[in-house]
């Protein structure tokens, strides 16, 4: 390996710093800010989200973000109401239990 002249070293150093600086600036504006969260939910919901994401060709996170910002169709609302009724029924103690 041959030694690099001092003036070339300093230029290389400046390019590295400039490159990192530019990359950081571009990253900040080109990439959306993301926050990692951990949520709990029923396994049936996880399976349904994974399937819906796969059908739409999206990632799990992408599908959730899209669903959170979109509107529900009449069918989706009806399905959600049915699912919610089933979950409430499962959560209620049976009438014979004391």
N, C-alpha and C positions, 0 to 999 in steps of 0.2 A: 504494500500500500504506500503510495507516495504522499508526502506531506502536502497539505493544501496551503497555498500562500495566504498570509494574514488577510489581505484585502478580499480574497474570495471567501474566506471563512466568515468575515463580517457580513458580506453580502448574503451568504447562505443563511446566516443567523437572522438577518433582517427578513429574508424571504419566509423563513419558518415562522417568525413572529407575525409578519404580515399575513401569511397564509392562515394561521390559526385565528388571527383577529377577524379576517374576512369570513372564515368558516363560521366563527361564533356569531358574527353579525347576520350572516345569511340564515343560519340555523334558527336564530331567534325570530326572524320574520317569515321564513318559509315553512317552518314546522309549527303546527298548532300545539299549544301547551297541553300537556297531559298530566293527569293526576291519577295515581294508582289507588284503587279502593278495593276493599274486601267486603263482600256482602254475603249474607246467608239467605237461603231460600229453599223451598222444597225441591227434592230431586226431580219431580215431574216437570217443574218449571225449567230447570237446567236442561233437561232432555229436549223440551220443546224449543228452547232458545237455540240450542246447538243445531237442531234439525232445521229450524227456520233460517238460521244463518247459512247453513250449507246449501239449502234450496235456493237462496238468493245470491249465492256466490260471495258472501261477505264473511268477515271475521266475526267472532262472538262479540267482541267489543264494538265493532262497527255496527253490527245489527242492533245492539242495545242502544247505542247513541242515536241511530236512525229512528228506532222505535220511540225513543224518548222525545224526539223533536218532531215526529210526524203525527198525523191524525189517524184514528182508527176507522176502519170501514164498519158498516152496520154488522157484517158477519163477524168481524173481529170483536166488536163490542158484545155481541150475543155470546160468542165463545168465552169471552172473559167473564161475563155474568154467570154463565153455566159453571165455569171452573171455580169461581168465587163461591157460589152456592154450595158446591161439592166440598170445598175446603172448610167452609163454616159448619156444614153438617158433620164433617169428620172431627172438628174441634169441640163440638157440643158433647157433653156427657150424655150417655144413653138414658132414657127415661127411667129405667129400672135401677140405675146406679144411685147410691146414696153417698 
